[in-house]
Amino acid sequence: MKIALAGAGAFGIKHLEALQKIDGVEVVSLVSRTADGVREAAQRFGIGHVTTDLAESLARPEIDAVILTTPTQMHAAQAIACLRAGKHVMVEIPLADSWADAQAVARAQEETGLVAMVGHTRRFNPSHQYVHNKIVAGELKIQQMDVQTFFFRRSNINALGQPRSWTDHLLWHHAAHTVDLFAYQTGGRIVAANALQGPIHPTLGIAMDLSVQMKSESGAICTLSLSFNNEGPLGTFFRYIGDNGTYIARYDDLMNGKDEKIDVSKVAVSMNGIELQDREFIAAIVEGREPNASVAQVLPCYRTLHELEQQLKG
């Protein structure tokens, strides 16, 4: 399978590293907004074609699928362009930064019938898979989730500490991980959601602190705290409080309520959530099926984000 990857930033590199570990997959085209950055990454990963124009890659008939790790504001339009060009597509989270754009991508997927997947990586992290397997087996029912997503980003920098040409967003990006995961793990629609935000940053133009409350139709509740003002520790911490145990997840690591580490190394073929996400994308294409975290499956998340945004604007 021949793949084009658009976006040679921090997350694009994570995908290139993951794709090297999947048999039968070759990245043959790399797209970036700047020529210098794309050439360096292409040389490192042995990619023959480089361009600053996504359309140039989409015109190449040998390309089967595209992975988009571009700025959030470009996701929806680029995902639609990929589908219209006859390419399967995985777009990194978030699918879009508006409800209208999210619906437009969903319509394009329905019309083309191609695989369209969103990088809701938490569904694939072994830590969260371990909890999900217990839920599916009837061994655990979530009563409450308590989640903290904390970064220190008072300027436009990416995960590698490099300058970023676009502005990240607590609601449409970082909250999307937990909104989707909460619905996924409780197995029900989100029937109530409320949000409060802190002051708007004078130059970035976004709220740097956000608090979200949610309730699932299962009866479970979720409290989510997000900040770009936090100086450490950094990252996202998930506490699952269930009827038969408590679990604390941080990316691919999992602890129980007594702070004892749980071995999740046998949950999947890798301990890397990005690799597992990419493997699902490739497998869905090969097998002609809907992937986990398809556009259709995650669409309700974006409706909830839209409703929260309307509250905050009101």
C-alpha positions, -999 to 999 in steps of 0.1 A, spaced: 0 0 0 14 34 -10 7 63 12 11 101 11 16 120 44 8 157 46 24 176 75 60 170 84 57 184 119 59 167 153 29 144 148 38 137 112 72 123 123 54 101 148 33 86 120 63 81 97 81 63 125 50 41 131 44 33 95 80 20 92 69 -9 115 39 -20 94 46 -46 67 35 -39 32 32 -1 36 54 25 19 52 63 22 59 75 -13 50 112 -10 55 138 17 37 172 17 48 201 39 41 239 39 79 246 38 103 230 13 132 228 38 114 209 65 99 184 40 133 176 24 149 168 57 121 145 67 120 128 33 157 121 34 155 106 69 126 83 59 137 75 24 106 92 7 111 98 -30 85 125 -37 82 158 -19 60 188 -25 44 218 -8 11 211 -27 -13 184 -15 -30 184 -49 2 173 -65 3 142 -43 -34 135 -49 -28 135 -86 -4 106 -83 -23 74 -93 -1 50 -73 -12 66 -40 -39 46 -22 -43 66 10 -34 98 27 -26 106 63 -32 143 73 -12 158 101 -16 194 90 -29 224 110 -64 219 125 -79 246 103 -70 227 71 -83 192 82 -119 192 69 -111 207 34 -81 185 29 -100 154 40 -127 161 15 -101 168 -12 -86 134 -5 -119 116 -7 -129 134 -39 -96 123 -54 -104 87 -47 -80 83 -18 -87 68 16 -79 92 43 -70 94 80 -71 129 94 -54 136 127 -76 148 156 -96 170 153 -117 162 123 -127 198 120 -130 230 141 -167 235 134 -198 213 133 -206 223 97 -172 212 85 -173 179 104 -207 171 88 -193 180 54 -165 154 57 -190 128 69 -211 135 37 -181 131 15 -173 98 31 -208 85 26 -208 96 -11 -175 81 -19 -177 50 3 -139 52 10 -123 47 44 -122 79 64 -108 77 99 -99 103 125 -69 101 148 -88 96 181 -57 79 195 -71 73 230 -92 45 215 -60 27 206 -36 33 235 -31 -1 252 -40 15 286 -75 25 274 -79 -7 254 -73 -26 286 -102 -8 303 -124 -11 272 -119 -48 271 -130 -51 307 -161 -31 299 -169 -52 268 -165 -84 289 -190 -71 315 -163 -69 342 -164 -31 346 -189 -3 343 -177 33 344 -193 54 370 -171 85 366 -141 97 346 -119 125 359 -95 138 333 -67 165 334 -52 177 302 -23 201 311 2 218 289 24 249 291 18 267 258 17 305 262 31 308 227 26 289 194 49 259 198 45 223 189 52 191 209 89 193 199 91 229 212 93 243 177 74 274 165 40 267 151 23 285 122 -12 280 136 -30 282 170 -39 251 188 -73 249 206 -83 234 240 -119 227 230 -118 216 194 -85 196 198 -77 185 233 -112 182 247 -121 161 216 -99 133 229 -119 130 262 -154 138 248 -151 109 223 -134 85 248 -160 91 274 -188 82 250 -168 52 237 -160 38 272 -195 43 286 -212 30 254 -237 58 254 -245 92 239 -235 123 259 -269 136 271 -256 167 290 -225 188 287 -215 221 302 -184 242 299 -167 272 315 -136 290 302 -110 313 317 -97 346 302 -89 349 265 -52 352 258 -45 387 244 -24 376 215 -33 339 209 -70 348 210 -81 316 228 -90 306 263 -60 291 281 -81 273 307 -113 252 302 -135 231 324 -161 206 310 -187 185 327 -205 157 309 -231 129 315 -236 98 294 -269 81 288 -254 52 308 -256 75 339 -218 80 342 -204 114 346 -171 130 335 -152 161 347 -125 174 323 -100 201 332 -77 216 305 -50 242 306 -23 258 285 -10 276 316 2 247 336 40 245 342 41 208 351 37 179 351 25 179 315 2 156 296 -32 140 301 -42 119 331 -73 98 330 -89 84 362 -116 57 356 -138 51 386 -159 20 380 -182 -3 398 -154 -29 401 -121 -10 402 -103 22 396 -78 28 368 -54 56 361 -42 59 325 -14 82 311 -9 76 274 2 40 271 7 33 308 -19 21 333 -21 19 371 -48 7 395 -63 28 422 -35 17 446 -9 31 422 3 -3 412 14 -6 375 -7 -29 353 11 -48 325 -6 -38 292 21 -51 269 0 -80 257 -31 -60 250 -21 -53 214 8 -60 190 25 -27 200 27 -4 230 25 26 206 -9 41 203 -1 59 170 12 27 155 -20 8 165 -41 36 151 -22 34 118 -25 -4 117 -63 -1 121 -64 24 92 -44 1 69 -64 -30 80 -97 -14 73 -86 -5 38 -73 -40 31 -104 -57 46 -129 -32 31 -146 -24 64 -153 6 86 -124 14 109 -126 20 146 -127 58 150 -143 63 116 -157 97 107 -192 84 113 -183 69 147 -167 101 161 -191 126 145 -212 128 177 -181 141 195 -181 171 173 -217 178 178 -210 180 215 -180 203 210 -202 225 189 -229 226 216 -202 235 242 -188 262 219 -223 277 216 -226 278 254 -192 296 258 -202 321 231 -235 328 249 
